Amino acid sequence: MPDYGGEALEAGTMCVIEGARLGSLMQKYPPVIAFKILEELSRRLERTEQLLENISLHSAERRLAIHC
């Protein structure tokens, strides 16, 4: 497995599932896994849209104020 270096800015949890294992879980529990993946992708898309909106519509001062 590749080593992607990084440093967390705050406490968090990371889950790594190898592709083959994910495939077998999706075959065993297709509706549950598909729903959870869709739920997570939707959450990430919403967060990305918020970030893009902040970058494109607000001044640097406003962006800083939003995150403080």
N, CA, C and O atoms as CSV, one atom per row, in Angstrom:
chain,resi,resn,atom,element,x,y,z
A,1,MET,N,N,0.850,-1.173,0.000
A,1,MET,CA,C,0.000,0.000,0.000
A,1,MET,C,C,0.900,1.242,0.000
A,1,MET,O,O,1.874,1.299,0.751
A,2,PRO,N,N,0.581,2.231,-0.835
A,2,PRO,CA,C,1.403,3.446,-0.874
A,2,PRO,C,C,1.351,4.189,0.455
A,2,PRO,O,O,0.366,4.112,1.189
A,3,ASP,N,N,2.423,4.904,0.747
A,3,ASP,CA,C,2.491,5.702,1.964
A,3,ASP,C,C,2.244,7.163,1.599
A,3,ASP,O,O,3.121,7.829,1.049
A,4,TYR,N,N,1.047,7.656,1.908
A,4,TYR,CA,C,0.718,9.051,1.659
A,4,TYR,C,C,0.904,9.802,2.964
A,4,TYR,O,O,0.117,9.636,3.896
A,5,GLY,N,N,1.932,10.620,3.037
A,5,GLY,CA,C,2.216,11.347,4.261
A,5,GLY,C,C,1.222,12.465,4.490
A,5,GLY,O,O,0.683,13.043,3.546
A,6,GLY,N,N,0.991,12.757,5.744
A,6,GLY,CA,C,0.109,13.849,6.090
A,6,GLY,C,C,0.114,14.074,7.585
A,6,GLY,O,O,0.606,13.245,8.350
A,7,GLU,N,N,-0.435,15.199,7.992
A,7,GLU,CA,C,-0.506,15.528,9.408
A,7,GLU,C,C,-1.881,16.098,9.702
A,7,GLU,O,O,-2.334,17.024,9.028
A,8,ALA,N,N,-2.538,15.551,10.700
A,8,ALA,CA,C,-3.870,16.016,11.074
A,8,ALA,C,C,-3.769,17.305,11.878
A,8,ALA,O,O,-2.889,17.453,12.725
A,9,LEU,N,N,-4.668,18.224,11.606
A,9,LEU,CA,C,-4.720,19.471,12.360
A,9,LEU,C,C,-5.546,19.322,13.628
A,9,LEU,O,O,-5.441,20.134,14.547
A,10,GLU,N,N,-6.367,18.280,13.672
A,10,GLU,CA,C,-7.172,17.997,14.848
A,10,GLU,C,C,-7.394,16.496,14.920
A,10,GLU,O,O,-7.137,15.781,13.951
A,11,ALA,N,N,-7.865,16.018,16.051
A,11,ALA,CA,C,-8.097,14.584,16.233
A,11,ALA,C,C,-9.102,14.079,15.204
A,11,ALA,O,O,-10.061,14.775,14.872
A,12,GLY,N,N,-8.882,12.886,14.711
A,12,GLY,CA,C,-9.779,12.317,13.726
A,12,GLY,C,C,-9.610,10.820,13.640
A,12,GLY,O,O,-8.772,10.235,14.327
A,13,THR,N,N,-10.407,10.208,12.797
A,13,THR,CA,C,-10.355,8.770,12.581
A,13,THR,C,C,-10.180,8.525,11.096
A,13,THR,O,O,-10.792,9.201,10.270
A,14,MET,N,N,-9.348,7.565,10.763
A,14,MET,CA,C,-9.145,7.216,9.360
A,14,MET,C,C,-9.363,5.725,9.198
A,14,MET,O,O,-8.867,4.917,9.982
A,15,CYS,N,N,-10.097,5.386,8.187
A,15,CYS,CA,C,-10.381,3.986,7.885
A,15,CYS,C,C,-9.835,3.692,6.497
A,15,CYS,O,O,-10.145,4.398,5.537
A,16,VAL,N,N,-9.021,2.649,6.396
A,16,VAL,CA,C,-8.452,2.251,5.110
A,16,VAL,C,C,-8.928,0.837,4.813
A,16,VAL,O,O,-8.730,-0.078,5.612
A,17,ILE,N,N,-9.550,0.669,3.667
A,17,ILE,CA,C,-10.019,-0.648,3.244
A,17,ILE,C,C,-9.422,-0.921,1.872
A,17,ILE,O,O,-9.572,-0.116,0.952
A,18,GLU,N,N,-8.756,-2.038,1.736
A,18,GLU,CA,C,-8.184,-2.402,0.447
A,18,GLU,C,C,-9.308,-2.634,-0.558
A,18,GLU,O,O,-10.411,-3.037,-0.190
A,19,GLY,N,N,-9.016,-2.376,-1.825
A,19,GLY,CA,C,-10.020,-2.481,-2.878
A,19,GLY,C,C,-10.710,-3.833,-2.937
A,19,GLY,O,O,-11.929,-3.901,-3.099
A,20,ALA,N,N,-9.946,-4.905,-2.807
A,20,ALA,CA,C,-10.530,-6.249,-2.878
A,20,ALA,C,C,-11.494,-6.487,-1.721
A,20,ALA,O,O,-12.554,-7.087,-1.903
A,21,ARG,N,N,-11.132,-6.022,-0.546
A,21,ARG,CA,C,-11.999,-6.179,0.636
A,21,ARG,C,C,-13.278,-5.355,0.471
A,21,ARG,O,O,-14.367,-5.820,0.808
A,22,LEU,N,N,-13.145,-4.138,-0.045
A,22,LEU,CA,C,-14.314,-3.313,-0.290
A,22,LEU,C,C,-15.237,-3.986,-1.304
A,22,LEU,O,O,-16.457,-3.989,-1.136
A,23,GLY,N,N,-14.652,-4.552,-2.350
A,23,GLY,CA,C,-15.454,-5.266,-3.351
A,23,GLY,C,C,-16.245,-6.412,-2.749
A,23,GLY,O,O,-17.417,-6.597,-3.077
A,24,SER,N,N,-15.619,-7.181,-1.874
A,24,SER,CA,C,-16.339,-8.301,-1.256
A,24,SER,C,C,-17.430,-7.808,-0.308
A,24,SER,O,O,-18.501,-8.410,-0.234
A,25,LEU,N,N,-17.172,-6.726,0.411
A,25,LEU,CA,C,-18.210,-6.159,1.276
A,25,LEU,C,C,-19.384,-5.632,0.464
A,25,LEU,O,O,-20.541,-5.774,0.861
A,26,MET,N,N,-19.073,-5.015,-0.688
A,26,MET,CA,C,-20.151,-4.491,-1.542
A,26,MET,C,C,-20.997,-5.625,-2.118
A,26,MET,O,O,-22.202,-5.463,-2.308
A,27,GLN,N,N,-20.377,-6.768,-2.396
A,27,GLN,CA,C,-21.150,-7.911,-2.893
A,27,GLN,C,C,-22.018,-8.503,-1.794
A,27,GLN,O,O,-23.135,-8.955,-2.046
A,28,LYS,N,N,-21.497,-8.496,-0.576
A,28,LYS,CA,C,-22.224,-9.089,0.542
A,28,LYS,C,C,-23.348,-8.184,1.052
A,28,LYS,O,O,-24.421,-8.671,1.407
A,29,TYR,N,N,-23.106,-6.858,1.089
A,29,TYR,CA,C,-24.078,-5.893,1.617
A,29,TYR,C,C,-24.283,-4.741,0.628
A,29,TYR,O,O,-24.035,-3.589,0.982
A,30,PRO,N,N,-24.726,-5.019,-0.593
A,30,PRO,CA,C,-24.783,-3.956,-1.604
A,30,PRO,C,C,-25.605,-2.721,-1.229
A,30,PRO,O,O,-25.106,-1.611,-1.416
A,31,PRO,N,N,-26.825,-2.842,-0.715
A,31,PRO,CA,C,-27.587,-1.622,-0.428
A,31,PRO,C,C,-26.958,-0.782,0.692
A,31,PRO,O,O,-26.916,0.445,0.601
A,32,VAL,N,N,-26.477,-1.439,1.731
A,32,VAL,CA,C,-25.912,-0.723,2.881
A,32,VAL,C,C,-24.642,0.011,2.477
A,32,VAL,O,O,-24.497,1.201,2.758
A,33,ILE,N,N,-23.728,-0.682,1.824
A,33,ILE,CA,C,-22.460,-0.087,1.423
A,33,ILE,C,C,-22.703,1.042,0.415
A,33,ILE,O,O,-22.121,2.120,0.533
A,34,ALA,N,N,-23.556,0.792,-0.566
A,34,ALA,CA,C,-23.832,1.812,-1.590
A,34,ALA,C,C,-24.413,3.070,-0.949
A,34,ALA,O,O,-24.028,4.181,-1.314
A,35,PHE,N,N,-25.330,2.910,-0.003
A,35,PHE,CA,C,-25.932,4.065,0.657
A,35,PHE,C,C,-24.896,4.843,1.453
A,35,PHE,O,O,-24.874,6.072,1.405
A,36,LYS,N,N,-24.039,4.143,2.183
A,36,LYS,CA,C,-23.019,4.818,2.994
A,36,LYS,C,C,-22.016,5.562,2.109
A,36,LYS,O,O,-21.603,6.672,2.442
A,37,ILE,N,N,-21.627,4.960,0.993
A,37,ILE,CA,C,-20.706,5.624,0.064
A,37,ILE,C,C,-21.376,6.865,-0.516
A,37,ILE,O,O,-20.755,7.926,-0.583
A,38,LEU,N,N,-22.621,6.749,-0.931
A,38,LEU,CA,C,-23.357,7.882,-1.470
A,38,LEU,C,C,-23.507,8.985,-0.424
A,38,LEU,O,O,-23.373,10.167,-0.742
A,39,GLU,N,N,-23.780,8.607,0.801
A,39,GLU,CA,C,-23.903,9.570,1.896
A,39,GLU,C,C,-22.593,10.338,2.098
A,39,GLU,O,O,-22.610,11.560,2.247
A,40,GLU,N,N,-21.475,9.639,2.104
A,40,GLU,CA,C,-20.172,10.282,2.298
A,40,GLU,C,C,-19.813,11.167,1.112
A,40,GLU,O,O,-19.315,12.277,1.301
A,41,LEU,N,N,-20.058,10.696,-0.101
A,41,LEU,CA,C,-19.769,11.515,-1.278
A,41,LEU,C,C,-20.622,12.774,-1.300
A,41,LEU,O,O,-20.149,13.839,-1.696
A,42,SER,N,N,-21.863,12.661,-0.881
A,42,SER,CA,C,-22.744,13.831,-0.813
A,42,SER,C,C,-22.217,14.840,0.206
A,42,SER,O,O,-22.225,16.044,-0.048
A,43,ARG,N,N,-21.759,14.349,1.358
A,43,ARG,CA,C,-21.200,15.232,2.383
A,43,ARG,C,C,-19.963,15.947,1.857
A,43,ARG,O,O,-19.795,17.146,2.079
A,44,ARG,N,N,-19.095,15.214,1.158
A,44,ARG,CA,C,-17.876,15.824,0.611
A,44,ARG,C,C,-18.203,16.841,-0.480
A,44,ARG,O,O,-17.569,17.894,-0.556
A,45,LEU,N,N,-19.181,16.536,-1.319
A,45,LEU,CA,C,-19.575,17.472,-2.371
A,45,LEU,C,C,-20.127,18.760,-1.768
A,45,LEU,O,O,-19.806,19.854,-2.233
A,46,GLU,N,N,-20.948,18.630,-0.744
A,46,GLU,CA,C,-21.499,19.817,-0.086
A,46,GLU,C,C,-20.380,20.675,0.504
A,46,GLU,O,O,-20.402,21.898,0.370
A,47,ARG,N,N,-19.414,20.048,1.148
A,47,ARG,CA,C,-18.288,20.788,1.740
A,47,ARG,C,C,-17.463,21.465,0.647
A,47,ARG,O,O,-17.039,22.608,0.815
A,48,THR,N,N,-17.233,20.778,-0.463
A,48,THR,CA,C,-16.470,21.356,-1.576
A,48,THR,C,C,-17.202,22.547,-2.167
A,48,THR,O,O,-16.583,23.561,-2.488
A,49,GLU,N,N,-18.522,22.430,-2.314
A,49,GLU,CA,C,-19.306,23.551,-2.833
A,49,GLU,C,C,-19.225,24.754,-1.903
A,49,GLU,O,O,-19.140,25.890,-2.370
A,50,GLN,N,N,-19.251,24.519,-0.592
A,50,GLN,CA,C,-19.139,25.620,0.367
A,50,GLN,C,C,-17.770,26.300,0.255
A,50,GLN,O,O,-17.675,27.527,0.274
A,51,LEU,N,N,-16.718,25.492,0.140
A,51,LEU,CA,C,-15.374,26.059,0.004
A,51,LEU,C,C,-15.243,26.862,-1.283
A,51,LEU,O,O,-14.671,27.951,-1.280
A,52,LEU,N,N,-15.766,26.335,-2.373
A,52,LEU,CA,C,-15.708,27.031,-3.652
A,52,LEU,C,C,-16.477,28.347,-3.590
A,52,LEU,O,O,-16.030,29.363,-4.121
A,53,GLU,N,N,-17.621,28.318,-2.945
A,53,GLU,CA,C,-18.402,29.545,-2.782
A,53,GLU,C,C,-17.624,30.576,-1.968
A,53,GLU,O,O,-17.592,31.754,-2.325
A,54,ASN,N,N,-17.003,30.142,-0.886
A,54,ASN,CA,C,-16.219,31.059,-0.058
A,54,ASN,C,C,-15.054,31.654,-0.840
A,54,ASN,O,O,-14.782,32.849,-0.728
A,55,ILE,N,N,-14.376,30.849,-1.616
A,55,ILE,CA,C,-13.223,31.318,-2.388
A,55,ILE,C,C,-13.647,32.305,-3.463
A,55,ILE,O,O,-12.982,33.318,-3.680
A,56,SER,N,N,-14.753,32.009,-4.134
A,56,SER,CA,C,-15.124,32.824,-5.289
A,56,SER,C,C,-15.973,34.048,-4.950
A,56,SER,O,O,-15.969,35.020,-5.705
A,57,LEU,N,N,-16.695,34.021,-3.841
A,57,LEU,CA,C,-17.637,35.106,-3.560
A,57,LEU,C,C,-17.229,36.043,-2.438
A,57,LEU,O,O,-17.769,37.144,-2.331
A,58,HIS,N,N,-16.285,35.630,-1.599
A,58,HIS,CA,C,-15.964,36.428,-0.429
A,58,HIS,C,C,-14.524,36.931,-0.470
A,58,HIS,O,O,-13.641,36.297,-1.048
A,59,SER,N,N,-14.313,38.072,0.149
A,59,SER,CA,C,-12.971,38.634,0.268
A,59,SER,C,C,-12.151,37.779,1.240
A,59,SER,O,O,-12.692,36.957,1.979
A,60,ALA,N,N,-10.855,37.992,1.218
A,60,ALA,CA,C,-9.974,37.264,2.132
A,60,ALA,C,C,-10.370,37.528,3.583
A,60,ALA,O,O,-10.357,36.610,4.403
A,61,GLU,N,N,-10.721,38.771,3.908
A,61,GLU,CA,C,-11.118,39.108,5.268
A,61,GLU,C,C,-12.365,38.338,5.680
A,61,GLU,O,O,-12.445,37.812,6.791
A,62,ARG,N,N,-13.325,38.276,4.786
A,62,ARG,CA,C,-14.580,37.552,5.072
A,62,ARG,C,C,-14.311,36.058,5.232
A,62,ARG,O,O,-14.871,35.423,6.125
A,63,ARG,N,N,-13.459,35.491,4.377
A,63,ARG,CA,C,-13.138,34.072,4.468
A,63,ARG,C,C,-12.487,33.751,5.808
A,63,ARG,O,O,-12.797,32.731,6.423
A,64,LEU,N,N,-11.591,34.613,6.259
A,64,LEU,CA,C,-10.955,34.407,7.555
A,64,LEU,C,C,-11.967,34.502,8.692
A,64,LEU,O,O,-11.915,33.721,9.642
A,65,ALA,N,N,-12.884,35.455,8.594
A,65,ALA,CA,C,-13.903,35.637,9.632
A,65,ALA,C,C,-14.814,34.419,9.720
A,65,ALA,O,O,-15.242,34.050,10.813
A,66,ILE,N,N,-15.114,33.796,8.599
A,66,ILE,CA,C,-15.987,32.622,8.568
A,66,ILE,C,C,-15.364,31.475,9.354
A,66,ILE,O,O,-16.077,30.735,10.031
A,67,HIS,N,N,-14.057,31.320,9.275
A,67,HIS,CA,C,-13.376,30.193,9.895
A,67,HIS,C,C,-12.891,30.467,11.311
A,67,HIS,O,O,-12.299,29.583,11.930
A,68,CYS,N,N,-13.120,31.645,11.833
A,68,CYS,CA,C,-12.671,31.971,13.209
A,68,CYS,C,C,-13.791,31.863,14.188
A,68,CYS,O,O,-13.595,32.100,15.380
